[in-house]
Amino acid sequence: MKKGVSFLVTVALMALASSLASASDPSPLQDTWLDKPGNISNPVGSAVTPVNVAQISGLNTLGISAVRIDYAPYGQNPPHTHPRATEILTVLEGTLLVGFVTSNPENRLFTKVLNKDDVFVFPIGLIHFQFNIGHTNAVAIAGLSSQNPGVITIANAVFGSDHAVDPDFLARAFQLEKNVVEYLQSRFWYDNN
């Protein structure tokens, strides 16, 4: 009888100990900084923290990536495009004005004010933006349909290229005075990505 009780006590203690012990790998998102706010003390008031094939090589060929976007009050993610991905954005905190512009010839603007838990889709290749219209910080997370979506920030590409586009050409294209183009080209173009 003592052997039976001893056996049961041993089994009970092992069961209790195994229910308290746990071992697993950390969450992949934990290792990608998506749980940490980005530095929003910059000229555009936002920080984009990407998780794509450059950060996690295992995403190669899976066709997915993600970003966390932190916004200061009135901060923005300036007009940009992803040449290889559609983006679906969810607001986690705050209120954002978001929008995109369709392609030529319509160039139609679609906008919406998003609050916490609202979702918006930016179609592949279209110029889009987000603007924090709230008085407090905002946070969003977005999924993209490519492991390497690419990003082209419009102002940086046009006015901040490493070899300046001819200001006469840009003045005519944007219907601006040449001195305005030269001023824009002289500005420091901040990259929040």
N, C-alpha and C positions, 0 to 999 in steps of 0.2 A: 504494500500500500504506500509506504514512504517513497519507493521508487516512482510510482505513478504520480504522486503529488509533486515530487521533485522534478519530474519530467514536465508536468503541466506548468509549474512555476517557471522553468527554463524557457519553454515555448512562449509563455505569456510575456516574459521579459524580452525575449528576442523580437516578438511581434511589436511590443511597445517601442523598443529601440529602433527598429526599422521604420516605424511610422514617423519617428522624429528626425531621422536622417534623410537627407535629400542631396543628390548630386546631379548637376546638369551643366551644360555649357551656358555661358551668359547669352542673353538675347543679342542677335546680330545688330539690332537697332541701338542697343546700349553702346556698342563699339563704334557707332557712326556719328555720334554727337547730335542725333536728332532729339535727344532729351535735354540738350543744353542750349540756352538762348545764344543767338549770334550777337556780335557787336553792332549796335544800331547807332553809335555815335559817329556818324559819317555824313557827307553832304546830301545823300539821298534818304537817310533815315531808315535804312533797312539792311538786313543781312540775309543772304540765301545760303543755306547749308545743304550741299548736294550729297546724295548717296547714289552713285552710279558706278559703272564698271571701273572707273578710276579709283574709287575707294574700296569696292568689293569686287574682286576679279570674278567671283562666282556668279555675278550677274550677267557675264558674257553669254550671249545668245538667248537670254531669257526674255528680252524685250520689255524690261521694266526698270524704273529707277524712281527715286523720290527726292523731294526737297522739303526742308523746313524753312519758312520765311518769317522772320521777326521784323516788326515795324514799330518805329517810334511814333508818338502822336504826330499825325500829318506826314508820316514817312511814306515813301512810295517804292514800289518795284517798277522802275521806269519802263517805258515802252520797249518791248523786246519780242523776239520770236524764237521758237524752237524748230529748226528746219527738219528734224527727224522724229517729232513726237507730238501727240495730242496730250494735253495736260488737264487733269481733273483736280480742282482745288477745294479744300474744305477749311472753313474758318474754325479755329479752336478757341480763340479769344478775340474779342473786339468787334469792330465794324469796318468793313472794307467796301470801297467803291471799286468795282472791277469792270473790265470791258475789253473788247477786241474790235478790230476793224476788218471787214471783209475785203477781198481782193478787188482789183480793177474790173470793170469800170464803176461798180456801185460805190465802193469804199464806204460801206454802211457801218455805222458805229452801233454796237450792242453793249449796253451797260446794265449793271444791277448792283444794288446795295445788298451786301451779304452780312448777316449777323452770325453769332456762334451757331455751329452745326450746319450752316447753309453750304451748298455745293454749287460749283460752276465749272463748265467745261470750256477750254480754249482749244479750238480746232488746230490741227497740225499746220505749222508754217504761217499762221496769221499773227500780225502784230497785236500784242495784248499788254495789259498793265494792271496793277493793283495800287490803291491809294487808301491809307488809313484815315478815315474821316472822323475817327473818334478822338476823345481827349486823353485816352490811355493807350498803352502799348497794345498791339494786336499780334496774333500768331496764327499762321496757316500752315497746312501741310498739303503737298501736292504729289500725286502720282503721275508719272509720265510713261508713255507707251514705247519707250526705247531704253536700252541699257546705256545708250550714249546719245541723249536727245540734242545736244548742242544748244548754245544760246548765243544770240546776236542782239546786243543792246543797241538800239537804233542810233541814238546820239553818239555813242562811243564809236560805232562803225563808220558813221558818215563824217563826223567832225574830229574824231580822235584817233584816226588810223595812224600807224607808225610812220607812214609816208603820206603826207597831206595830199588829199584830193585837190586838184587845181581849184582855187577859190573862185575864179571866173566861171568855171563849169558849175560849181555849187550855187553861186549867186544866181545864175540863170535858171538852174533846175528848181531852186526853192523860191525864185522870184524875190530875192533879197539884194540889198546893196552889198558890194564886195567887202566893204569894211565890217559889216555885220558878220559875214562868213569868217573873215579873218579873226574877228574877236572870238567867235565860237570855237574856232580851231585852236586858239591860244589858251582856252580854258583847260583846267585839269579835269578829265572825265573819269569819275569814280566808278569802279567796277564792284558792285555789291555781291558778285557771285564768287 
